[in-house]
């Protein structure tokens, strides 16, 4: 693993307390992250690991997440609930009136690299659309081997539902979740979805370009419409500073209110793990 972020590990979490707690797990193509929270919403464990390489097929790097999850000991605990998600860039939203469930592969013919994929979809009636996804077989197999009875969904589903609940009555919402060097960008007009897309970037300037491109595409003013950010970005970091040069207001996303951390961990940048917090109420 290239990087291990141990944010929180409460010694109250053990085989006796696990049945009253829930496991939240996201397995991506670039990282794996895990959270455990008890029934009162207190976070007992919060960890993340970045793979040594995020540009290889999942079959070639699957030993890394398998090793760190095994070493953490968390998956051996008898949790009362499991909320599971995977992340892969192969996602598109199809209006329900145009959707064909027997032609899922056709939606990706021009955009996927060669490989073995599993295709699926999730109905999202609140957007009058279906989210269609393509995932490497090795990535799906990894999760189903660990959780043969668990339901695994694409991370875009809970994230989209979280942003919709966040938008409220705002005329426009622009939201970016950063998964290391991949940006998930969401744009809503009130609660109507205008855009969900992913953009790979290798520098802060690349990220700025894609974000401003979205503002321009929908004729939104960076001086008037705030940008809400989550994921791998910190206040006053290089990413934050370059975005702030061109966008008047940068907001850091807040987790759903039912979750909280102990007073000793109040300084944790919880927006960095927003995708884990989204899993419970939005899947």
N, C-alpha and C positions, 0 to 999 in steps of 0.2 A: 504494500500500500504506500502511496505517495504521501498521504497526510491523514492523521487521525486526530479528530477533534473530540476530546472528552469534556463535555460541557457539565454533565451532572451524573452522579452515581450515588444514590441514597442507600445507605446500608439497611434501611427498613425493608427494602425489596428482597424477598426471599421466597422459598417454596411455600411458606405459610401465608404470605400476603399476596402472592401472585394471583390466586383465584379471584380476588376482589379488585384486580387491576386489568387494564387493557394494553395490549401490545399494538403499537403503530409502526409499520415498516414500509419504507419505500426503497425498492431496488431499481436503480437506474442504470443507464449505459455508461455513466461516468462516476457514480458514487452509490453508496448504500447508507441509509440513515435509519435510526430506530429511536422510538420514544416509548416509555411506559408511564401511564398515569393511573391513579387510583380512582375509586368511584366518586370521590369529592372533587376530582379534577386536578389534584396536586401531582406535578410531574416528579417522578421518582428516578427516571433515567432518561438521558438525552445524549445521543452519540452519533457521530458521522464519520465515515471513512471515504476518502477519495482514492480511486484506482490509480495505479502507477501509469496507466495509459488509457485514455478514453476514446481512442480512435481505432481500436481493434474490435473484431467481432466478439460478442459476449462469450461465445464458446471458448475463446482464448484467454479470457480474464476471469472466468467464473470461479476459479480456485481462490481468487483474492477475497471476494465477499463471503464465500463459504468459510474460509479460514478465520476471518475476523469475527463473524457471527458465532462460529463455534467457540472461539477463544473467549468471547464476551460472556458466555454461559447463559445469556438471556433466553435463547430458544429452548433451553432445557426446562424452563419454568412453566408451571401449569396455569397459564393466563386464562382469565374468565372470558375475555373477548380478544379477537384478533382483527385488526383493520389493515388490509394489505393493498399496496398499489405498486405498479411498475411504471417506469418512465422510458419512453422511446420517442424519437422525433417523428416517427411515421404516423401522423395523425391528420385527419381532415374532417371537417364538419359538412354534412350533406343535408340540404333541406328535405324534410320528410316527404314532400310531394315528388321529389326526384330520386328518392332512395330505392335501391334494389338490393335486397339482402343476399341474393345469389350471385352478386357481381362485386363482392368486396375487393377482390384482388385488382379489378380493373381501375379502381380509384388511385392506385399507386404505381401503375406501369411506368410512368415517366420520371418518378422521383425517388425510387428506392435503389440502393446499391444491390448488386447480386448477392444472394444469400437465401437461407431457408427461413421462411416467415410463417407466422400464424396470424390470420386475419380475424377480426372481430368487430363488434359495434356495441354502442350503448345508446339507448334511447334517452333523449334529453327534451322532453315535451315543453319545458319552460322556455326553450329557444326555438321550438318548432323544427328541430333538427335531430339528426343522429350523428354521434361522434364515431367515426370509423377509424380503426387503428391497425397498424401492422407491427408485429413484434417478432424479434428473432426467436426461433424455436428454443434455442438454448436458454434464453432469458425466462420464458414461460415455464420451461421444464425445471429450471432452478427453483422457482417459487412453488410449483405444484409438488415437487419432491419434498420441500420443507413443510408445506401446508396442504396435504392432499384433500382436506375437507374445506379449506378456506376459499373465499371468493376474492379473486384478484381483479382489480379494476385499473384502468389507465389513470395516471395521476391527473391528466387534464380534466377528468370528470369532477372530482372534488374541488379542484382549483377554480374551475369555471363557476361552480355553484357558490363557492366562497366569495368570489369577486362580484357575482350578481347580488348576493346579500349585502355586500359592502357598499354597492353603488347607491342603494336607497333611491332617493328622488333626484340625485345629481343628473344634470343634463348629459354630461359625458364623463366616462371613467376610463383612464388609461392606466394599465397595470402591467408591471414587468416582474416576473419571478426568474431569478438567475440561478441556474444549476451549473456552477463553475463557468464553463465557456459556452453555454447554451442559454439563450433568453427565451422564455415563454412570454409572449406579448398578447394581451387581451384588451380589446376596446369595446365599450358598451355605450349605447345612447339610451339614457335612463337604464332600463333593465333589458334592453334588446341588444343581442350580440351582433357587433359589426365585424369583429376580427378575432380569431385565435390563430396564432402562427408561432413557429419556433425559428430562431435565427442563431446560427453558430457565429461566435466572434472570437478573435484572438487578441484584441487590444481594446482599451477603453474607447478609442476613437471609432472602432468598428461598432461597438454597442451604441454610441451616440448617433452614428449614422442611421442605424436601423430604427432607433426610437424616434428621431426627428422625421424619418421617412414616413412613419406611421402617422405622426401629427400632420404632416403635409398631405398624406393620402386622404385623410378625412377632414381636411381644412380646419384643423384645430389650432388654436394659438397656444404656444408654449408659455406665453405670458399670462394666460387666463385659465388654462386647464391644468390642474396639478398632475404630477406623475406619482403613483404609488408603487413602491418597490419592496421586494422581499427576496430572500435567498442570500446568496454569497456576496453581500455588499454591506459595508459598514459606514457609519457616519464619518465624514471627513476623509474617506479613502479616495484613491485616485478615481475610481468609478463614480463616486458620489460627487466629487469636485467637478469633473468634466460635464456631468449631467446638469449640475446646478449652474454652470456658466450659461446654459442656453434655455433652461426650464426654470421658471421663477419659483415654483414650490415643489419640493421633493418630500413626499410623505413616506414614512416607513410603516409597513403594514403591521397591524396588531392581531395577535391570535384571537380566536373566539373566546368570549368572556368566561366560559366555564373552566378554562385552564388557568393554573397559577403555579408559581414556584415558591419554594421556601424563602424566608427572608434572607438567608445566607447566599442565595443565588439570584437576587433581584437584579443584578447587573448583567445577567445573560442576555445577549442580543436575540430575543425570541423570534424576531422577524426572519432570522436566518434559517429557521426550521419551520416556517409557516406551513409547508406542504404536509408535514406530519400532523400539525394541529388541525388541518382541514379534514382529515380522513374520517373522523368519527361521525360528524353530523351531516356530511355532504356526500356520502357514498351509499 
